[in-house]
Amino acid sequence: MSERAAPFHCPYCGDEDLRPHETGHGAWECASCNRAFQLKFLGLLTRGLVRNDVEGEGI
């Protein structure tokens, strides 16, 4: 996947007026609250894969 995933709302004010920031990949700026922020994908969590077989029920 080579396309950039864009956030829909500013994490600080909730406004939708976002633009890519000049610092690079994952950086965005909000024209409403005048903040810049960066998004980063950390990885997948394994919590959902933990089995609970105490009562005989699966995932």
All heavy atoms as TSV, in Angstrom:
chain	resi	resn	atom	element	x	y	z
A	1	MET	N	N	0.844	-1.167	0.000
A	1	MET	CA	C	0.000	0.000	0.000
A	1	MET	C	C	0.890	1.230	0.000
A	1	MET	O	O	1.687	1.428	0.895
A	1	MET	CB	C	-0.894	-0.014	1.241
A	1	MET	CG	C	-1.748	1.217	1.346
A	1	MET	SD	S	-2.665	1.357	2.888
A	1	MET	CE	C	-3.684	-0.055	2.849
A	2	SER	N	N	0.771	2.043	-0.993
A	2	SER	CA	C	1.623	3.216	-1.087
A	2	SER	C	C	0.882	4.520	-0.829
A	2	SER	O	O	1.500	5.566	-0.752
A	2	SER	CB	C	2.277	3.270	-2.472
A	2	SER	OG	O	1.277	3.371	-3.456
A	3	GLU	N	N	-0.422	4.463	-0.698
A	3	GLU	CA	C	-1.190	5.680	-0.470
A	3	GLU	C	C	-1.132	6.080	0.997
A	3	GLU	O	O	-1.039	5.251	1.886
A	3	GLU	CB	C	-2.637	5.463	-0.891
A	3	GLU	CG	C	-2.795	5.273	-2.382
A	3	GLU	CD	C	-4.256	5.124	-2.775
A	3	GLU	OE1	O	-5.103	5.719	-2.102
A	3	GLU	OE2	O	-4.508	4.425	-3.745
A	4	ARG	N	N	-1.225	7.367	1.240
A	4	ARG	CA	C	-1.210	7.906	2.588
A	4	ARG	C	C	-2.594	7.798	3.209
A	4	ARG	O	O	-3.584	8.151	2.601
A	4	ARG	CB	C	-0.784	9.373	2.530
A	4	ARG	CG	C	-0.730	10.038	3.867
A	4	ARG	CD	C	-0.458	11.501	3.745
A	4	ARG	NE	N	0.781	11.716	3.024
A	4	ARG	CZ	C	1.499	12.821	3.134
A	4	ARG	NH1	N	1.084	13.795	3.897
A	4	ARG	NH2	N	2.607	12.967	2.461
A	5	ALA	N	N	-2.654	7.288	4.409
A	5	ALA	CA	C	-3.914	7.236	5.139
A	5	ALA	C	C	-4.119	8.571	5.841
A	5	ALA	O	O	-3.255	9.033	6.579
A	5	ALA	CB	C	-3.894	6.103	6.151
A	6	ALA	N	N	-5.234	9.198	5.595
A	6	ALA	CA	C	-5.498	10.522	6.148
A	6	ALA	C	C	-6.435	10.447	7.341
A	6	ALA	O	O	-7.408	9.701	7.320
A	6	ALA	CB	C	-6.111	11.409	5.072
A	7	PRO	N	N	-6.144	11.217	8.399
A	7	PRO	CA	C	-7.075	11.284	9.524
A	7	PRO	C	C	-8.314	12.089	9.111
A	7	PRO	O	O	-8.243	12.957	8.241
A	7	PRO	CB	C	-6.276	12.019	10.599
A	7	PRO	CG	C	-5.273	12.824	9.844
A	7	PRO	CD	C	-4.956	12.034	8.608
A	8	PHE	N	N	-9.433	11.791	9.707
A	8	PHE	CA	C	-10.676	12.489	9.383
A	8	PHE	C	C	-10.918	13.700	10.273
A	8	PHE	O	O	-11.586	14.642	9.875
A	8	PHE	CB	C	-11.867	11.536	9.502
A	8	PHE	CG	C	-11.830	10.430	8.499
A	8	PHE	CD1	C	-11.592	9.135	8.899
A	8	PHE	CD2	C	-12.004	10.680	7.151
A	8	PHE	CE1	C	-11.553	8.104	7.977
A	8	PHE	CE2	C	-11.967	9.671	6.213
A	8	PHE	CZ	C	-11.742	8.371	6.642
A	9	HIS	N	N	-10.391	13.668	11.499
A	9	HIS	CA	C	-10.609	14.754	12.456
A	9	HIS	C	C	-9.315	15.062	13.200
A	9	HIS	O	O	-8.494	14.177	13.422
A	9	HIS	CB	C	-11.669	14.357	13.495
A	9	HIS	CG	C	-12.989	14.066	12.902
A	9	HIS	ND1	N	-13.371	12.797	12.542
A	9	HIS	CD2	C	-14.018	14.872	12.589
A	9	HIS	CE1	C	-14.584	12.832	12.046
A	9	HIS	NE2	N	-14.999	14.079	12.052
A	10	CYS	N	N	-9.185	16.298	13.623
A	10	CYS	CA	C	-8.051	16.713	14.449
A	10	CYS	C	C	-8.204	16.059	15.830
A	10	CYS	O	O	-9.283	16.109	16.420
A	10	CYS	CB	C	-8.042	18.232	14.585
A	10	CYS	SG	S	-6.804	18.855	15.754
A	11	PRO	N	N	-7.138	15.446	16.372
A	11	PRO	CA	C	-7.244	14.818	17.690
A	11	PRO	C	C	-7.368	15.826	18.839
A	11	PRO	O	O	-7.700	15.450	19.956
A	11	PRO	CB	C	-5.942	14.020	17.816
A	11	PRO	CG	C	-5.000	14.673	16.885
A	11	PRO	CD	C	-5.827	15.244	15.769
A	12	TYR	N	N	-7.138	17.106	18.565
A	12	TYR	CA	C	-7.202	18.119	19.617
A	12	TYR	C	C	-8.530	18.871	19.643
A	12	TYR	O	O	-9.120	19.059	20.697
A	12	TYR	CB	C	-6.044	19.114	19.460
A	12	TYR	CG	C	-4.719	18.441	19.611
A	12	TYR	CD1	C	-3.961	18.093	18.501
A	12	TYR	CD2	C	-4.220	18.118	20.859
A	12	TYR	CE1	C	-2.750	17.445	18.629
A	12	TYR	CE2	C	-3.009	17.464	21.013
A	12	TYR	CZ	C	-2.279	17.136	19.895
A	12	TYR	OH	O	-1.085	16.489	20.037
A	13	CYS	N	N	-9.011	19.304	18.462
A	13	CYS	CA	C	-10.239	20.106	18.440
A	13	CYS	C	C	-11.393	19.412	17.727
A	13	CYS	O	O	-12.523	19.858	17.822
A	13	CYS	CB	C	-9.972	21.469	17.811
A	13	CYS	SG	S	-9.677	21.406	16.025
A	14	GLY	N	N	-11.110	18.346	16.979
A	14	GLY	CA	C	-12.164	17.607	16.289
A	14	GLY	C	C	-12.558	18.180	14.941
A	14	GLY	O	O	-13.434	17.641	14.276
A	15	ASP	N	N	-11.920	19.246	14.506
A	15	ASP	CA	C	-12.262	19.858	13.229
A	15	ASP	C	C	-11.754	19.007	12.063
A	15	ASP	O	O	-10.861	18.178	12.221
A	15	ASP	CB	C	-11.670	21.266	13.144
A	15	ASP	CG	C	-12.349	22.113	12.102
A	15	ASP	OD1	O	-13.470	22.581	12.364
A	15	ASP	OD2	O	-11.759	22.273	11.011
A	16	GLU	N	N	-12.318	19.218	10.892
A	16	GLU	CA	C	-11.970	18.423	9.712
A	16	GLU	C	C	-11.054	19.147	8.726
A	16	GLU	O	O	-10.732	18.600	7.678
A	16	GLU	CB	C	-13.252	18.012	8.990
A	16	GLU	CG	C	-14.161	17.147	9.823
A	16	GLU	CD	C	-15.463	16.828	9.132
A	16	GLU	OE1	O	-15.667	17.277	7.987
A	16	GLU	OE2	O	-16.280	16.132	9.735
A	17	ASP	N	N	-10.620	20.351	9.046
A	17	ASP	CA	C	-9.788	21.132	8.133
A	17	ASP	C	C	-8.314	20.774	8.312
A	17	ASP	O	O	-7.529	21.517	8.900
A	17	ASP	CB	C	-10.025	22.624	8.374
A	17	ASP	CG	C	-9.438	23.487	7.270
A	17	ASP	OD1	O	-8.955	22.935	6.266
A	17	ASP	OD2	O	-9.468	24.720	7.420
A	18	LEU	N	N	-7.921	19.595	7.822
A	18	LEU	CA	C	-6.561	19.093	7.975
A	18	LEU	C	C	-5.823	19.111	6.647
A	18	LEU	O	O	-6.411	18.883	5.597
A	18	LEU	CB	C	-6.591	17.659	8.509
A	18	LEU	CG	C	-7.296	17.448	9.837
A	18	LEU	CD1	C	-7.334	15.980	10.184
A	18	LEU	CD2	C	-6.620	18.233	10.939
A	19	ARG	N	N	-4.523	19.372	6.729
A	19	ARG	CA	C	-3.665	19.373	5.547
A	19	ARG	C	C	-2.359	18.679	5.906
A	19	ARG	O	O	-1.923	18.733	7.057
A	19	ARG	CB	C	-3.371	20.807	5.124
A	19	ARG	CG	C	-4.626	21.538	4.692
A	19	ARG	CD	C	-4.290	22.936	4.207
A	19	ARG	NE	N	-5.513	23.585	3.779
A	19	ARG	CZ	C	-6.185	24.476	4.488
A	19	ARG	NH1	N	-5.741	24.839	5.664
A	19	ARG	NH2	N	-7.290	25.013	4.026
A	20	PRO	N	N	-1.690	18.049	4.925
A	20	PRO	CA	C	-0.375	17.460	5.214
A	20	PRO	C	C	0.608	18.534	5.675
A	20	PRO	O	O	0.610	19.655	5.167
A	20	PRO	CB	C	0.056	16.875	3.868
A	20	PRO	CG	C	-1.207	16.670	3.114
A	20	PRO	CD	C	-2.125	17.762	3.560
A	21	HIS	N	N	1.423	18.199	6.657
A	21	HIS	CA	C	2.419	19.140	7.185
A	21	HIS	C	C	3.736	18.942	6.447
A	21	HIS	O	O	4.032	17.858	5.946
A	21	HIS	CB	C	2.598	18.914	8.678
A	21	HIS	CG	C	3.413	19.958	9.365
A	21	HIS	ND1	N	3.057	21.277	9.394
A	21	HIS	CD2	C	4.567	19.870	10.049
A	21	HIS	CE1	C	3.967	21.954	10.076
A	21	HIS	NE2	N	4.895	21.120	10.486
A	22	GLU	N	N	4.539	19.957	6.394
A	22	GLU	CA	C	5.775	19.944	5.605
A	22	GLU	C	C	6.870	19.057	6.175
A	22	GLU	O	O	7.840	18.757	5.483
A	22	GLU	CB	C	6.310	21.365	5.466
A	22	GLU	CG	C	6.646	22.004	6.800
A	22	GLU	CD	C	6.917	23.487	6.703
A	22	GLU	OE1	O	6.360	24.143	5.814
A	22	GLU	OE2	O	7.704	23.980	7.515
A	23	THR	N	N	6.748	18.586	7.427
A	23	THR	CA	C	7.830	17.807	8.032
A	23	THR	C	C	7.931	16.386	7.500
A	23	THR	O	O	8.940	15.731	7.719
A	23	THR	CB	C	7.698	17.742	9.562
A	23	THR	OG1	O	6.433	17.169	9.885
A	23	THR	CG2	C	7.828	19.110	10.177
A	24	GLY	N	N	6.906	15.896	6.819
A	24	GLY	CA	C	7.052	14.582	6.200
A	24	GLY	C	C	5.889	13.647	6.418
A	24	GLY	O	O	4.778	14.061	6.775
A	25	HIS	N	N	6.165	12.354	6.220
A	25	HIS	CA	C	5.151	11.312	6.256
A	25	HIS	C	C	4.463	11.227	7.624
A	25	HIS	O	O	5.131	11.194	8.654
A	25	HIS	CB	C	5.792	9.970	5.927
A	25	HIS	CG	C	4.823	8.845	5.902
A	25	HIS	ND1	N	3.891	8.695	4.903
A	25	HIS	CD2	C	4.613	7.830	6.761
A	25	HIS	CE1	C	3.158	7.624	5.150
A	25	HIS	NE2	N	3.589	7.077	6.271
A	26	GLY	N	N	3.151	11.227	7.628
A	26	GLY	CA	C	2.381	11.089	8.854
A	26	GLY	C	C	2.155	12.379	9.602
A	26	GLY	O	O	1.525	12.379	10.656
A	27	ALA	N	N	2.681	13.488	9.114
A	27	ALA	CA	C	2.529	14.775	9.799
A	27	ALA	C	C	1.372	15.558	9.187
A	27	ALA	O	O	1.242	15.636	7.965
A	27	ALA	CB	C	3.820	15.584	9.711
A	28	TRP	N	N	0.540	16.113	10.037
A	28	TRP	CA	C	-0.649	16.854	9.608
A	28	TRP	C	C	-0.757	18.149	10.393
A	28	TRP	O	O	-0.261	18.261	11.507
A	28	TRP	CB	C	-1.904	16.008	9.852
A	28	TRP	CG	C	-1.921	14.787	9.016
A	28	TRP	CD1	C	-1.370	13.573	9.328
A	28	TRP	CD2	C	-2.456	14.671	7.707
A	28	TRP	NE1	N	-1.550	12.701	8.291
A	28	TRP	CE2	C	-2.219	13.345	7.284
A	28	TRP	CE3	C	-3.123	15.532	6.852
A	28	TRP	CZ2	C	-2.619	12.877	6.046
A	28	TRP	CZ3	C	-3.533	15.065	5.620
A	28	TRP	CH2	C	-3.286	13.755	5.223
A	29	GLU	N	N	-1.432	19.131	9.801
A	29	GLU	CA	C	-1.697	20.384	10.503
A	29	GLU	C	C	-3.173	20.701	10.427
A	29	GLU	O	O	-3.843	20.411	9.445
A	29	GLU	CB	C	-0.867	21.525	9.937
A	29	GLU	CG	C	-1.062	21.787	8.467
A	29	GLU	CD	C	-0.114	22.839	7.940
A	29	GLU	OE1	O	1.112	22.687	8.126
A	29	GLU	OE2	O	-0.609	23.793	7.317
A	30	CYS	N	N	-3.679	21.274	11.505
A	30	CYS	CA	C	-5.088	21.646	11.599
A	30	CYS	C	C	-5.192	23.160	11.443
A	30	CYS	O	O	-4.594	23.910	12.214
A	30	CYS	CB	C	-5.659	21.203	12.941
A	30	CYS	SG	S	-7.379	21.718	13.183
A	31	ALA	N	N	-5.949	23.599	10.458
A	31	ALA	CA	C	-6.117	25.035	10.231
A	31	ALA	C	C	-7.034	25.666	11.271
A	31	ALA	O	O	-6.982	26.871	11.496
A	31	ALA	CB	C	-6.671	25.280	8.831
A	32	SER	N	N	-7.844	24.865	11.936
A	32	SER	CA	C	-8.786	25.403	12.912
A	32	SER	C	C	-8.107	25.769	14.236
A	32	SER	O	O	-8.269	26.866	14.739
A	32	SER	CB	C	-9.898	24.383	13.157
A	32	SER	OG	O	-10.835	24.891	14.065
A	33	CYS	N	N	-7.333	24.847	14.805
A	33	CYS	CA	C	-6.700	25.124	16.099
A	33	CYS	C	C	-5.209	25.448	15.971
A	33	CYS	O	O	-4.536	25.677	16.971
A	33	CYS	CB	C	-6.897	23.947	17.057
A	33	CYS	SG	S	-6.023	22.428	16.616
A	34	ASN	N	N	-4.697	25.443	14.726
A	34	ASN	CA	C	-3.314	25.822	14.439
A	34	ASN	C	C	-2.300	24.906	15.121
A	34	ASN	O	O	-1.256	25.354	15.592
A	34	ASN	CB	C	-3.072	27.283	14.839
A	34	ASN	CG	C	-1.946	27.887	14.040
A	34	ASN	OD1	O	-1.685	27.478	12.918
A	34	ASN	ND2	N	-1.263	28.859	14.623
A	35	ARG	N	N	-2.617	23.607	15.178
A	35	ARG	CA	C	-1.700	22.633	15.761
A	35	ARG	C	C	-1.188	21.699	14.672
A	35	ARG	O	O	-1.874	21.425	13.702
A	35	ARG	CB	C	-2.408	21.803	16.821
A	35	ARG	CG	C	-2.693	22.553	18.092
A	35	ARG	CD	C	-3.259	21.587	19.119
A	35	ARG	NE	N	-3.332	22.190	20.416
A	35	ARG	CZ	C	-4.464	22.458	21.047
A	35	ARG	NH1	N	-5.619	22.178	20.495
A	35	ARG	NH2	N	-4.450	22.995	22.240
A	36	ALA	N	N	0.013	21.196	14.872
A	36	ALA	CA	C	0.579	20.179	13.991
A	36	ALA	C	C	0.758	18.915	14.821
A	36	ALA	O	O	1.119	18.971	15.995
A	36	ALA	CB	C	1.916	20.644	13.429
A	37	PHE	N	N	0.491	17.767	14.197
A	37	PHE	CA	C	0.630	16.501	14.906
A	37	PHE	C	C	1.096	15.442	13.922
A	37	PHE	O	O	1.058	15.625	12.716
A	37	PHE	CB	C	-0.685	16.082	15.576
A	37	PHE	CG	C	-1.849	15.951	14.627
A	37	PHE	CD1	C	-2.169	14.726	14.056
A	37	PHE	CD2	C	-2.622	17.055	14.306
A	37	PHE	CE1	C	-3.241	14.608	13.184
A	37	PHE	CE2	C	-3.697	16.944	13.437
A	37	PHE	CZ	C	-4.005	15.716	12.876
A	38	GLN	N	N	1.562	14.312	14.458
A	38	GLN	CA	C	2.059	13.239	13.615
A	38	GLN	C	C	1.395	11.928	14.023
A	38	GLN	O	O	1.268	11.624	15.205
A	38	GLN	CB	C	3.570	13.118	13.758
A	38	GLN	CG	C	4.185	12.158	12.775
A	38	GLN	CD	C	5.694	12.271	12.740
A	38	GLN	OE1	O	6.299	12.847	13.612
A	38	GLN	NE2	N	6.299	11.725	11.715
A	39	LEU	N	N	0.998	11.156	13.010
A	39	LEU	CA	C	0.410	9.844	13.229
A	39	LEU	C	C	1.422	8.775	12.892
A	39	LEU	O	O	2.192	8.903	11.945
A	39	LEU	CB	C	-0.822	9.665	12.333
A	39	LEU	CG	C	-1.929	10.692	12.512
A	39	LEU	CD1	C	-3.032	10.428	11.509
A	39	LEU	CD2	C	-2.468	10.650	13.919
A	40	LYS	N	N	1.415	7.696	13.674
A	40	LYS	CA	C	2.373	6.620	13.449
A	40	LYS	C	C	1.703	5.284	13.762
A	40	LYS	O	O	1.100	5.115	14.819
A	40	LYS	CB	C	3.580	6.816	14.356
A	40	LYS	CG	C	4.650	5.771	14.187
A	40	LYS	CD	C	5.825	6.087	15.089
A	40	LYS	CE	C	6.874	5.000	14.972
A	40	LYS	NZ	N	7.979	5.265	15.888
A	41	PHE	N	N	1.817	4.347	12.850
A	41	PHE	CA	C	1.296	3.006	13.047
A	41	PHE	C	C	2.314	2.212	13.850
A	41	PHE	O	O	3.469	2.073	13.445
A	41	PHE	CB	C	1.028	2.346	11.691
A	41	PHE	CG	C	0.531	0.939	11.804
A	41	PHE	CD1	C	-0.740	0.680	12.266
A	41	PHE	CD2	C	1.338	-0.117	11.440
A	41	PHE	CE1	C	-1.210	-0.617	12.373
A	41	PHE	CE2	C	0.887	-1.421	11.531
A	41	PHE	CZ	C	-0.388	-1.670	12.002
A	42	LEU	N	N	1.915	1.681	14.993
A	42	LEU	CA	C	2.839	0.958	15.856
A	42	LEU	C	C	2.850	-0.536	15.590
A	42	LEU	O	O	3.851	-1.193	15.812
A	42	LEU	CB	C	2.488	1.201	17.325
A	42	LEU	CG	C	2.576	2.653	17.768
A	42	LEU	CD1	C	2.114	2.791	19.202
A	42	LEU	CD2	C	3.976	3.181	17.586
A	43	GLY	N	N	1.742	-1.106	15.156
A	43	GLY	CA	C	1.671	-2.538	14.899
A	43	GLY	C	C	0.339	-3.106	15.345
A	43	GLY	O	O	-0.522	-2.403	15.853
A	44	LEU	N	N	0.188	-4.406	15.169
A	44	LEU	CA	C	-1.039	-5.089	15.559
A	44	LEU	C	C	-0.921	-5.619	16.982
A	44	LEU	O	O	0.131	-6.096	17.387
A	44	LEU	CB	C	-1.325	-6.243	14.600
A	44	LEU	CG	C	-1.554	-5.836	13.144
A	44	LEU	CD1	C	-1.686	-7.089	12.279
A	44	LEU	CD2	C	-2.785	-4.984	13.020
A	45	LEU	N	N	-2.012	-5.561	17.713
A	45	LEU	CA	C	-2.043	-6.076	19.079
A	45	LEU	C	C	-2.444	-7.539	19.072
A	45	LEU	O	O	-3.254	-7.968	18.255
A	45	LEU	CB	C	-3.036	-5.279	19.920
A	45	LEU	CG	C	-2.758	-3.783	20.014
A	45	LEU	CD1	C	-3.876	-3.096	20.790
A	45	LEU	CD2	C	-1.428	-3.539	20.689
A	46	THR	N	N	-1.912	-8.303	19.985
A	46	THR	CA	C	-2.241	-9.721	20.052
A	46	THR	C	C	-3.311	-10.009	21.098
A	46	THR	O	O	-3.666	-11.143	21.314
A	46	THR	CB	C	-0.989	-10.551	20.382
A	46	THR	OG1	O	-0.453	-10.108	21.621
A	46	THR	CG2	C	0.041	-10.431	19.289
A	47	ARG	N	N	-3.839	-8.994	21.747
A	47	ARG	CA	C	-4.862	-9.195	22.772
A	47	ARG	C	C	-6.057	-9.981	22.259
A	47	ARG	O	O	-6.613	-10.790	22.965
A	47	ARG	CB	C	-5.377	-7.864	23.305
A	47	ARG	CG	C	-4.469	-7.211	24.270
A	47	ARG	CD	C	-5.173	-6.025	24.812
A	47	ARG	NE	N	-5.098	-4.964	23.804
A	47	ARG	CZ	C	-5.175	-3.690	24.063
A	47	ARG	NH1	N	-5.355	-3.298	25.286
A	47	ARG	NH2	N	-5.084	-2.800	23.120
A	48	GLY	N	N	-6.471	-9.728	21.040
A	48	GLY	CA	C	-7.646	-10.383	20.484
A	48	GLY	C	C	-7.437	-11.857	20.202
A	48	GLY	O	O	-8.383	-12.584	19.963
A	49	LEU	N	N	-6.200	-12.324	20.281
A	49	LEU	CA	C	-5.906	-13.715	19.979
A	49	LEU	C	C	-5.805	-14.583	21.223
A	49	LEU	O	O	-5.593	-15.772	21.138
A	49	LEU	CB	C	-4.601	-13.814	19.184
A	49	LEU	CG	C	-4.584	-13.042	17.870
A	49	LEU	CD1	C	-3.220	-13.146	17.223
A	49	LEU	CD2	C	-5.653	-13.564	16.922
A	50	VAL	N	N	-5.977	-14.003	22.408
A	50	VAL	CA	C	-5.877	-14.756	23.653
A	50	VAL	C	C	-7.120	-15.609	23.824
A	50	VAL	O	O	-8.245	-15.129	23.719
A	50	VAL	CB	C	-5.704	-13.803	24.849
A	50	VAL	CG1	C	-5.684	-14.572	26.153
A	50	VAL	CG2	C	-4.447	-12.980	24.690
A	51	ARG	N	N	-6.911	-16.893	24.083
A	51	ARG	CA	C	-8.041	-17.823	24.261
A	51	ARG	C	C	-8.466	-17.845	25.715
A	51	ARG	O	O	-7.638	-17.767	26.621
A	51	ARG	CB	C	-7.651	-19.200	23.794
A	51	ARG	CG	C	-7.382	-19.257	22.313
A	51	ARG	CD	C	-7.156	-20.664	21.895
A	51	ARG	NE	N	-8.389	-21.407	22.085
A	51	ARG	CZ	C	-9.121	-21.910	21.092
A	51	ARG	NH1	N	-8.713	-21.768	19.869
A	51	ARG	NH2	N	-10.223	-22.568	21.338
A	52	ASN	N	N	-9.759	-17.989	25.919
A	52	ASN	CA	C	-10.320	-18.095	27.268
A	52	ASN	C	C	-11.116	-19.394	27.313
A	52	ASN	O	O	-12.304	-19.410	27.081
A	52	ASN	CB	C	-11.196	-16.880	27.579
A	52	ASN	CG	C	-11.725	-16.927	28.995
A	52	ASN	OD1	O	-11.355	-17.787	29.781
A	52	ASN	ND2	N	-12.586	-16.002	29.313
A	53	ASP	N	N	-10.455	-20.507	27.654
A	53	ASP	CA	C	-11.096	-21.811	27.660
A	53	ASP	C	C	-11.497	-22.267	29.071
A	53	ASP	O	O	-11.732	-23.443	29.308
A	53	ASP	CB	C	-10.171	-22.863	27.040
A	53	ASP	CG	C	-10.035	-22.685	25.547
A	53	ASP	OD1	O	-10.946	-22.066	24.955
A	53	ASP	OD2	O	-9.023	-23.123	24.984
A	54	VAL	N	N	-11.600	-21.342	30.017
A	54	VAL	CA	C	-11.943	-21.696	31.382
A	54	VAL	C	C	-13.340	-22.302	31.448
A	54	VAL	O	O	-13.590	-23.301	32.100
A	54	VAL	CB	C	-11.841	-20.468	32.311
A	54	VAL	CG1	C	-12.290	-20.800	33.719
A	54	VAL	CG2	C	-10.414	-19.925	32.299
A	55	GLU	N	N	-14.297	-21.705	30.762
A	55	GLU	CA	C	-15.676	-22.181	30.754
A	55	GLU	C	C	-15.965	-23.097	29.572
A	55	GLU	O	O	-17.093	-23.437	29.322
A	55	GLU	CB	C	-16.631	-20.979	30.713
A	55	GLU	CG	C	-16.518	-20.064	31.912
A	55	GLU	CD	C	-16.983	-20.733	33.198
A	55	GLU	OE1	O	-17.965	-21.509	33.136
A	55	GLU	OE2	O	-16.369	-20.502	34.240
A	56	GLY	N	N	-14.952	-23.413	28.796
A	56	GLY	CA	C	-15.150	-24.270	27.650
A	56	GLY	C	C	-15.562	-23.502	26.411
A	56	GLY	O	O	-15.862	-24.087	25.389
A	57	GLU	N	N	-15.590	-22.193	26.494
A	57	GLU	CA	C	-15.943	-21.366	25.339
A	57	GLU	C	C	-14.676	-20.913	24.636
A	57	GLU	O	O	-13.661	-20.655	25.292
A	57	GLU	CB	C	-16.746	-20.144	25.764
A	57	GLU	CG	C	-18.093	-20.493	26.350
A	57	GLU	CD	C	-18.848	-19.267	26.786
A	57	GLU	OE1	O	-18.475	-18.157	26.366
A	57	GLU	OE2	O	-19.822	-19.413	27.527
A	58	GLY	N	N	-14.743	-20.809	23.328
A	58	GLY	CA	C	-13.586	-20.341	22.551
A	58	GLY	C	C	-13.487	-18.836	22.543
A	58	GLY	O	O	-14.051	-18.157	23.392
A	59	ILE	N	N	-12.818	-18.350	21.576
A	59	ILE	CA	C	-12.589	-16.911	21.437
A	59	ILE	C	C	-13.856	-16.240	21.313
A	59	ILE	O	O	-14.691	-15.784	21.076
A	59	ILE	CB	C	-11.657	-16.609	20.257
A	59	ILE	CG1	C	-10.337	-17.271	20.500
A	59	ILE	CG2	C	-11.485	-15.130	20.043
A	59	ILE	CD1	C	-9.368	-17.168	19.356
